[in-house]
């Protein structure tokens, strides 16, 4: 009896620092964000306005532009999953030197998205690699400047995003493939199934959990990890063409000094990622 | 009949339609070619950084040439030493807190269950899903009011709080796999709970500690937003922030930016290459077993 009580007490004491840190620096700010979203707030003084801040925010075109940009970027998700899937299947064939290739493929994962953004900026720039390639294959009078045009900058950002996700997602799929029982494929082959048929009927269903997890991680990254790329590549521009929700929060809060509206935008982002997060928790939970 | 003599791994089928040897070898070469192409694409950033950093500003603009100028004058443009030091301080302090807080909590949630511990655990784990941007404004004002943005402390505490949910999750999952008897025995032996934590649990947890350390190191070293906002003195900037600010300013010479990028990428790459398996383990935690 006392032993049980002592063990519980020890449990509380051990867990307390983690609880305190999470409550103080994640929990309380969520509550504050809700409060401040109803106020006019410049960081020092806040005045209560009420629910009209929300109706006002939804009339702001910048919010809709940012949401639209995030929505359009979602179109890159199939590529951010499909390409790594192909690469993982390639690696899984265990061609000579596949371990070296694996290390090379994952190497960009270690680099900051700030650095990758810098390189991407050079790639898409007017005097960058992309134009060199275009000229080299014969279109010497065609030049692109994707980051300079509202209609194309978001595409360039999407391509960069796909590149940055390749390493992580390939790693996930490769782990999934490693847990696949090779005798299953072998049996199917003996039964006369072709490569494509084996992939569709055995490999893909086996990978479904990994694909779901990769999907959720990719979408969350899309909503909360693009800041570095945008900051160095476009600064949100031209205009608001590459401003996503997270960048709009930063821009509204720190460039315009409108802390209240930024807090409100933060809550919208919180709800979006919350929905995606619930899906992920269910995926993890369904496995335990 | 000859098919029976070939080893089963080479030709598994008596099925005559795919002629066994030749296409397979061709297939291997196609495969190898595809892998080379992917490797070129993935190595592209490194190639750009190296080639560009080996040009002077004018050589970069005109296209040709080679020079060490960007490297030799690098420190006059980017305070590399100071920035790497800042990154190192922020990284190590944050990771130390994340470990010191996460390990006992994970142990508690797995082995020393108390009332409501499951609920508390779930709440902490769901905090993993909260992106900093969602709470950025209140967080910034709170940390500023606590007068922590002057030095490294503000950034450290924010990184530590953001990393804690993941480390609690990872340690809890890890300790669930350790048999209860092992810990019971230690406590009965008179170690006490703190003694057991220090002498029994810590040594067992080394792989989990390594996983948390590697993942958080790469995450924090590569991060921009926290360092940008929560470290106010420009002289205390971490390297990633320093590079991003220079790049956004559009006035620094590109070759020098690339040289700085290369230096900033080096530590994370070395950690990654050295501890690759821990990275994979942490990433797929909870799904592969």
Boltz contact constraints between the chains, C-beta under 6 A:
constraints:
  - contact:
      token1: [A, 7]
      token2: [B, 112]
      max_distance: 6.0
  - contact:
      token1: [A, 8]
      token2: [B, 114]
      max_distance: 6.0
  - contact:
      token1: [A, 10]
      token2: [B, 112]
      max_distance: 6.0
  - contact:
      token1: [A, 10]
      token2: [B, 193]
      max_distance: 6.0
  - contact:
      token1: [A, 11]
      token2: [B, 108]
      max_distance: 6.0
  - contact:
      token1: [A, 11]
      token2: [B, 112]
      max_distance: 6.0
  - contact:
      token1: [A, 11]
      token2: [B, 114]
      max_distance: 6.0
  - contact:
      token1: [A, 12]
      token2: [B, 114]
      max_distance: 6.0
  - contact:
      token1: [A, 14]
      token2: [B, 104]
      max_distance: 6.0
  - contact:
      token1: [A, 14]
      token2: [B, 107]
      max_distance: 6.0
  - contact:
      token1: [A, 14]
      token2: [B, 108]
      max_distance: 6.0
  - contact:
      token1: [A, 15]
      token2: [B, 105]
      max_distance: 6.0
  - contact:
      token1: [A, 15]
      token2: [B, 108]
      max_distance: 6.0
  - contact:
      token1: [A, 17]
      token2: [B, 101]
      max_distance: 6.0
  - contact:
      token1: [A, 18]
      token2: [B, 101]
      max_distance: 6.0
  - contact:
      token1: [A, 18]
      token2: [B, 105]
      max_distance: 6.0
  - contact:
      token1: [A, 18]
      token2: [B, 164]
      max_distance: 6.0
  - contact:
      token1: [A, 18]
      token2: [B, 168]
      max_distance: 6.0
  - contact:
      token1: [A, 21]
      token2: [B, 101]
      max_distance: 6.0
  - contact:
      token1: [A, 21]
      token2: [B, 161]
      max_distance: 6.0
  - contact:
      token1: [A, 21]
      token2: [B, 164]
      max_distance: 6.0
  - contact:
      token1: [A, 22]
      token2: [B, 124]
      max_distance: 6.0
  - contact:
      token1: [A, 22]
      token2: [B, 127]
      max_distance: 6.0
  - contact:
      token1: [A, 22]
      token2: [B, 164]
      max_distance: 6.0
  - contact:
      token1: [A, 25]
      token2: [B, 161]
      max_distance: 6.0
  - contact:
      token1: [A, 26]
      token2: [B, 127]
      max_distance: 6.0
  - contact:
      token1: [A, 26]
      token2: [B, 130]
      max_distance: 6.0
  - contact:
      token1: [A, 26]
      token2: [B, 161]
      max_distance: 6.0
  - contact:
      token1: [A, 29]
      token2: [B, 135]
      max_distance: 6.0
  - contact:
      token1: [A, 29]
      token2: [B, 138]
      max_distance: 6.0
  - contact:
      token1: [A, 29]
      token2: [B, 139]
      max_distance: 6.0
  - contact:
      token1: [A, 30]
      token2: [B, 135]
      max_distance: 6.0
  - contact:
      token1: [A, 32]
      token2: [B, 138]
      max_distance: 6.0
  - contact:
      token1: [A, 33]
      token2: [B, 135]
      max_distance: 6.0
  - contact:
      token1: [A, 33]
      token2: [B, 138]
      max_distance: 6.0
  - contact:
      token1: [A, 43]
      token2: [B, 141]
      max_distance: 6.0
  - contact:
      token1: [A, 87]
      token2: [B, 38]
      max_distance: 6.0
  - contact:
      token1: [A, 90]
      token2: [B, 34]
      max_distance: 6.0
  - contact:
      token1: [A, 90]
      token2: [B, 35]
      max_distance: 6.0
  - contact:
      token1: [A, 93]
      token2: [B, 31]
      max_distance: 6.0
  - contact:
      token1: [A, 95]
      token2: [B, 31]
      max_distance: 6.0
  - contact:
      token1: [A, 95]
      token2: [B, 32]
      max_distance: 6.0
  - contact:
      token1: [A, 101]
      token2: [B, 35]
      max_distance: 6.0
  - contact:
      token1: [A, 101]
      token2: [B, 39]
      max_distance: 6.0
  - contact:
      token1: [A, 104]
      token2: [B, 39]
      max_distance: 6.0
  - contact:
      token1: [A, 104]
      token2: [B, 42]
      max_distance: 6.0
  - contact:
      token1: [A, 105]
      token2: [B, 42]
      max_distance: 6.0
  - contact:
      token1: [A, 108]
      token2: [B, 42]
      max_distance: 6.0
  - contact:
      token1: [A, 108]
      token2: [B, 45]
      max_distance: 6.0
  - contact:
      token1: [A, 110]
      token2: [B, 218]
      max_distance: 6.0
  - contact:
      token1: [A, 110]
      token2: [B, 268]
      max_distance: 6.0
  - contact:
      token1: [A, 110]
      token2: [B, 269]
      max_distance: 6.0
  - contact:
      token1: [A, 110]
      token2: [B, 272]
      max_distance: 6.0
  - contact:
      token1: [A, 111]
      token2: [B, 265]
      max_distance: 6.0
  - contact:
      token1: [A, 112]
      token2: [B, 222]
      max_distance: 6.0
  - contact:
      token1: [A, 112]
      token2: [B, 240]
      max_distance: 6.0
  - contact:
      token1: [A, 114]
      token2: [B, 224]
      max_distance: 6.0
  - contact:
      token1: [A, 114]
      token2: [B, 240]
      max_distance: 6.0
  - contact:
      token1: [A, 114]
      token2: [B, 243]
      max_distance: 6.0
  - contact:
      token1: [A, 114]
      token2: [B, 244]
      max_distance: 6.0
  - contact:
      token1: [A, 115]
      token2: [B, 261]
      max_distance: 6.0
  - contact:
      token1: [A, 115]
      token2: [B, 265]
      max_distance: 6.0
  - contact:
      token1: [A, 118]
      token2: [B, 247]
      max_distance: 6.0
  - contact:
      token1: [A, 118]
      token2: [B, 261]
      max_distance: 6.0
  - contact:
      token1: [A, 119]
      token2: [B, 45]
      max_distance: 6.0
  - contact:
      token1: [A, 119]
      token2: [B, 48]
      max_distance: 6.0
  - contact:
      token1: [A, 122]
      token2: [B, 48]
      max_distance: 6.0
  - contact:
      token1: [A, 171]
      token2: [B, 280]
      max_distance: 6.0
  - contact:
      token1: [A, 175]
      token2: [B, 284]
      max_distance: 6.0
  - contact:
      token1: [A, 175]
      token2: [B, 288]
      max_distance: 6.0
  - contact:
      token1: [A, 189]
      token2: [B, 12]
      max_distance: 6.0
  - contact:
      token1: [A, 192]
      token2: [B, 15]
      max_distance: 6.0
  - contact:
      token1: [A, 213]
      token2: [B, 287]
      max_distance: 6.0
  - contact:
      token1: [A, 224]
      token2: [B, 131]
      max_distance: 6.0
  - contact:
      token1: [A, 224]
      token2: [B, 133]
      max_distance: 6.0
  - contact:
      token1: [A, 227]
      token2: [B, 225]
      max_distance: 6.0
  - contact:
      token1: [A, 228]
      token2: [B, 224]
      max_distance: 6.0
  - contact:
      token1: [A, 231]
      token2: [B, 244]
      max_distance: 6.0
  - contact:
      token1: [A, 232]
      token2: [B, 244]
      max_distance: 6.0
  - contact:
      token1: [A, 232]
      token2: [B, 247]
      max_distance: 6.0
  - contact:
      token1: [A, 246]
      token2: [B, 133]
      max_distance: 6.0
  - contact:
      token1: [A, 249]
      token2: [B, 133]
      max_distance: 6.0
  - contact:
      token1: [A, 249]
      token2: [B, 136]
      max_distance: 6.0
  - contact:
      token1: [A, 253]
      token2: [B, 137]
      max_distance: 6.0
  - contact:
      token1: [A, 259]
      token2: [B, 137]
      max_distance: 6.0
  - contact:
      token1: [A, 262]
      token2: [B, 137]
      max_distance: 6.0
  - contact:
      token1: [A, 263]
      token2: [B, 137]
      max_distance: 6.0
  - contact:
      token1: [A, 266]
      token2: [B, 134]
      max_distance: 6.0
  - contact:
      token1: [A, 266]
      token2: [B, 136]
      max_distance: 6.0
  - contact:
      token1: [A, 269]
      token2: [B, 133]
      max_distance: 6.0
  - contact:
      token1: [A, 269]
      token2: [B, 134]
      max_distance: 6.0
  - contact:
      token1: [A, 270]
      token2: [B, 134]
      max_distance: 6.0
  - contact:
      token1: [A, 273]
      token2: [B, 129]
      max_distance: 6.0
  - contact:
      token1: [A, 273]
      token2: [B, 131]
      max_distance: 6.0
  - contact:
      token1: [A, 277]
      token2: [B, 129]
      max_distance: 6.0
  - contact:
      token1: [A, 284]
      token2: [B, 286]
      max_distance: 6.0
